[in-house]
Amino acid sequence: MSMAVAVFHGVEVPESLLASELQNHQAPSLAEARALAGRALAAKAVLLARGRALGLEAVPEKNSEGQEETCDEALIRTVLSEEVDAEPPTDEAVRAVYEENPEGFRSPPLLEASHILIAPAEASPAAVQIAQQEARKLISDLEADPSGFARLAVNKSACPSAAEGGSLGQLRPGDVLPSIWSVLNDMDTGAICPEPVLSEHGWHILRLDHRSDGERLPFDYVRPHIAMQLEARAWTRAAAVYVDRQLAASSERPGLCLTETGGLSDGTGNVKKADGLLGQALKDVEQAYEALGAAVRERLDLAASGDGNSATALLSRMIRTFLSKADDETWTQLISRLRDSDTPLPDCLELIVIHQLPPVHKTHTLITTRHGPRTTP
C-alpha cells in the first residue's frame, strides 16, 4: 500500500510528514494550519531542488549555542545566500529611522541599589513560605524606620553584600537577575519595594538608591547598527519574494516530492506519473476517450454536442486546462485516485471530467395531462 500524500504548490508531501510539521504552525483553523505546514514543506522541497540544480555544496554551520545545521538546512541557507540580494539602505533611510525614534538608541540606564536576601532554610515549599513571611516582616519594620536598612542587611541578609550594608553598587542590564532588574527599573529613587521578590536564591528586599537614565546616542555611533537592521529586513523581504517565485514555478511544473523523513526524493512521484499519463493521453486522445467508462463518455458526448465540438476535442481541452490550472486540492484528489489503481489512465481522466463538467440530470415523467407530460429533474 502506497503512503498517503497531499500536494502543495506542486510538491507531494506525505501525510505523516505533514502531521509532524503541523505542530510548528498556529492558525485559527486546522485547514489554515495545514496550508501553512504544506507551504513550509513545499518551500523546503523547491529550495533543495534549486540547490541541487545549481550544483551547490554546503557545509553545515553551528549557531551560538553549538547546535549544528542539518545538511538540508545548510543547502537551503546556501541557496538563499547565492540567489537573494538586497539593496543596502540609503543614508536618508538610515537617518529617517533615527529621527523617527527620539526615545530610541539610548545608552542603558545605570542603577544603584541595595537588597536584603532572606534565604529559605531548605528547598521545601514550607521553608520558602517561612522565608517570605520573614521578609515581609522586615519590610514592615523598614516602613517604620527606613534608615535601618543597612543594619538589617548586616544582621539578616544571606548575601555577601551584607558586609556593605546590602549595597549592590552600580548596575546595568544583565548584572542582576531579570526579575530583580525589572522591579528595580520600575521603582522610584529611595523607595523600598513593598513586596519581597523571589529568585532561585530566596526572597529579596529591594531598595533603589540612585538612577541615571541612559542618554541618546549620537547618530554616527548607531548608524552601522541601523543600516544592518534595515538591510536584514530588506533581505528577508527579498527572500520571501524569491521563495514565492520558486513555489509558483513548482506549481506550474509539478513533480517534486518529499520523503517521510523530510528529504527530497530522488524517485518519481505520483504527480509526475499522472503528468506523464495525461501527456500520453494528449498524444492519442482518441485512445484515451475509448478507455473511459460508458457513463463518462456519455457526459463528454452531451457536453460536446452542446458547444459544437467533438468529444475528443473537449477531452483534450479539459486535460490541458487541468494541467495548467488544477489547484493543490485537485492534484491531491488525483493522486488519491491514482494510488493503487488498476486502471490509472481512465481513473485520472474520469476525475478530470467530473471536476470540470456538471453531472448530467435526466428527466422523468411524473404525471401525464391533456397538456402533455409533466417532468422533473
N, C-alpha and C positions, 0 to 999 in steps of 0.2 A: 504494500500500500504506500503510495507516494505521500509525502508530508503535505499538509495543507499550507497554502501560501496565499498572500494578498499582494496586490500591485499598487505601488505608489510612485507616481512620476515615471512610469515605465520600468520600474525596478521590482523584481519579485522578492518578497520578504516572507520568510517562513513565519507562520502564526506563532510558533513558540518563541522566536526571537522578538517578535512584535510585543508579545505579552510581557517579556522581560524588560523591554525598553519603555513600556507604558508607565512604569513607576517613576520615571525621570521627568514626566510631563504632567503638570497640573492644568486642568481646564474645567469649565463649568459642566461639561458632559463627557461621557465616555467616548462618544463619537468624535468630539473635538480633540480629546487626549489621544485617541487612536490616530487621528490625522496628523497630529504633531509628531508622534512617535514614528509613524511611517515616513514622514518627510525627513526626519533626522537620519533614519536608516538609509533612505534613498540618497540623501546628500553624501553620506559616507561612501556608498557604492560608486556614485559618479566621480567623486574625488579620487578614490582609489583607482578607478579605471583610467582617469586622466593621468594620474601619476605613472601608471604602467605604460600608457600610450606615449608619454614623454620620455620614458626610459630613465626616470629619476631614481637615484639611490639616496636613501635616507638613513641617518644614524640616530637611533633613539637618544634623547637627552634626559637629564634628571632635573627636577624642579628644585626649589629652595629647600624642600623638605626631604629631598633624597629619593623621591618617587620617580621611577623611570618610565618613559613612554613605551607603549607597545610599538611594534613595527608599523602597524596600520596608522597609529596616531602620528608617528614620525613622518610617514609618507604624506599624509594629509597636510601636516604643517609645512612640509617642503613644497607641496603643490601650491598652496596659498602664498607662500613666500615668493615662489617663482612667477606666479601668474597675476598676483594682485599688487597694484601700485596705488599709492595715494599721494596727491599733490601736497607738498609742505604748506603749512598755513602762511598767509601773508603777515607782514608786520602789523597791518591795520587790524586784522582779525585777532592777533595776539593782544594788541593794545586794547581792543574793544572788550575782551574778556576781563582784563584787569580793571578797566574803568567801570564796567557794569557790576563789579563786586566790591564795593567800597569797604565792606566789612570782612572781606576775604584776604587771603595771602598775608596773614599776620604771623609774627613770631609767637610761639606758645606762651601761655601765661606762666608766671612764676609765683608759687605759693609758699608761704611759711606756715607750718602747722605743728601742733603738739598732740600727743594722744596718751591715753592710759589703756593698756591692754589687760583685760581680765580673762585669763585662760581657764578653761574648764579643768577640773582635777583629773578627768579621764574622758575618753571619747564615747560617752554614752549620752543619750537624749536627756536623761535626768541631770547629769553633770553640766551639760550645756545650758539647761534651763536655770540651774542654780547660779551659774556664772552670769547669765543675763540679769537675773534679779539683783545680784550684787552690783553690776554695772549701773543699773537703773537707780539703785540706792545712792551710788556715788554721784550720779548726775543730779539727783535731788539735793544732795549736800552742796554741790557746786553752785546750784541756783541760789542758795542762801549765802554762799561765800565763794565767788568766782576766783578770788585771789589765792585760794587754797589748792589750785590745780597742780602746781609744781610739787607741793608737799605730798599730795595724794599719789602723784605719779611715782615719786621716790619710794613711797611705802607700799603701794598696791600694784604697780604695773609689772607685768611679766616680760616686758621688752627691755633690751639693753639700754634703750633711750631713757629709762627711768633715772639713770645716773645724771642725765641732763635735764631733769625735770619734765621728761616726756617729749622734749623738743625733737622733731624730725628734720629740722633745718629747712633749707630751700628745696622745693620740689618742682619737678617738671613732669609732664605726662609720661608715664612709664616708670616713674620712680617708686610708685606705690601701687597696690592692687587697684584695678579699675573701679571696683565697688567703692573703695575709700576715696579715690580721686574724684569720682562723680559727686559724692556727698560734699567734699571739701569745696569743689568748684561752685556749688550752689549756695554756699554759706556766706554770711556777711562777716567782715573783718571783726575779730574779737568775740564772735559768737561761739557758744558750745552747742554741739548737736544735741537736740532734746531726746534722741533715742540712740542707744548704742548700735554700732554697725558690726554685723557678723562677718568674719572671714574664716579661713581654714585654721587660723591661729587662735581665735577666740573673739571676744567682744571688745570693740574699740570705742572709747570715749574720745571724741574728736573736738579740737578747738582750732579755728582758723586765726592765725596770728597776724598775717600780712598777705596782701595780694598785689601783684604787679601785672596788670593786663598786658598782653602782647601788643607790640607795635606793628603798624602796617609796613610790610617790607617794600623796598624800592623796586620799581618796575624792572630795571635791568637785572636785578637779582633773581626775580621769578620768571623772567621771560623764557628761559630754556624749559622750565617746568611746564608753563602754559602751552608752549609750542609743541612739546612732546605729547601732552594730553590731547590737543586738537588733532595732531597727526594720527594718534592712535584711534581716535573716534572716526576720522576720515577713512582710515584703513579698514576699520570694522564695517563701515557702511559699504565700502568698495568690495569687501569680501562677501558680504551678503548679496550684493548685486551679482557678483561672479557666480556664486552658488545657485542663485535663481536661474541664471542663464544656462548653467550646466544641467539643471533639472529640467528646464524647458526642452533642451536638446535631447535629453534622455527620453522624455515623454514622446517626442516625435520619432525617435528611433528606439523603441522598446527592445529589451533583450538582456539587460543586466540582471543578475540575481545574487543574493547573499546566501551564505550557508547558515545553518542553525547556530553556529558559533559566532556569526557576525563577519566572517571573512568574505571577500569577493570570490564567487565561484568561478572556476575555470571551465566548467561544463556548460552545456547549452540548456537554458531554462525553458519552461513551458511557454512563456511569451514568445521566445524565438521560434519554438516549434510551431506555435499557432500562426505566427507571422509567415513562416515558410509554407505552411499548409494553405493559407489564404493566397499567398503568391502563386502557388501552383494552380489554385482554383481560377485565378485571373488568367492564367495562360491557356487553360482549357475550360472555359466557363460552361460549355455545353455538357461536358462530362460531369462537372460539379453540379449542374442542375439535375441531371439524371440520378445523381447519388442521393438527392433529397428524398424524404418521405413524401407520400402522396398528399398529405394534408398541407405540408409546407409548399409543395409545388402548386397546389390549388390556391393558396394565399397569394403566391407570386403571380400566378396567371391572372387572378382577379384584379390585383393592383396594376399590373402591366396593361391590361385591357382598358383600364380607366384613363391612363395617360398616353395611350397610343404607342407604347414601346413593347418590345418582346420581353418575355420573362427572363431570358438570359441577359439581355442588356440591363434590365432592372437589377438583377442579382449582381452583375459586375459593378454597377454604380454603388450598390449597397456595401459591397466588400471594400471598395475604395473609400467610401465615407467612413466606414468603421476604422480602417487603418489610419485615417488622418484625424479623426475626431473622437474616437472612443475614450471615455474617461477611465480613471483607475478602477472604479467600481465595476464597470463593464468588462474590463480586462480580467478582473478577479473572477467574475462570473464565468468568463470564457475558460479560464484555467481550471476552475472547479468542474466544468463540464468536460473539459479535455482529459482531466486526470482519470486514469483507469478506464478510458472509453475504448470500446472495441471498434467503434466506427468514428474516429476523430474528425474526419472532414465533414461528413453530413451533420454531426453533432455541433461543430463550430458554426457551420452555415445556418443551421436551424436557429441558434441563438441570435445570430445577426439579423435574420429575417424577423424573428419575433420582436427583437429590440427596436426595429425600425418601422415595422408595419403594424397597424392596429389589427386586432382579431376580426375575423370575418363573422358578421352577425347574420344568421339565417332567419327568415320569417316563417311563421307557422299560422295556418288558418285556424281561427277560433270559432267564428260564427259566420254562417252564410246567410245574407239577407237579400232582399229583392234588388238592393242597390249594388250587390257584389260582395265578395268575401272580405271580412274584417281581419286584418293581420296584426301581429305583434312581433316585435323583435325577440 
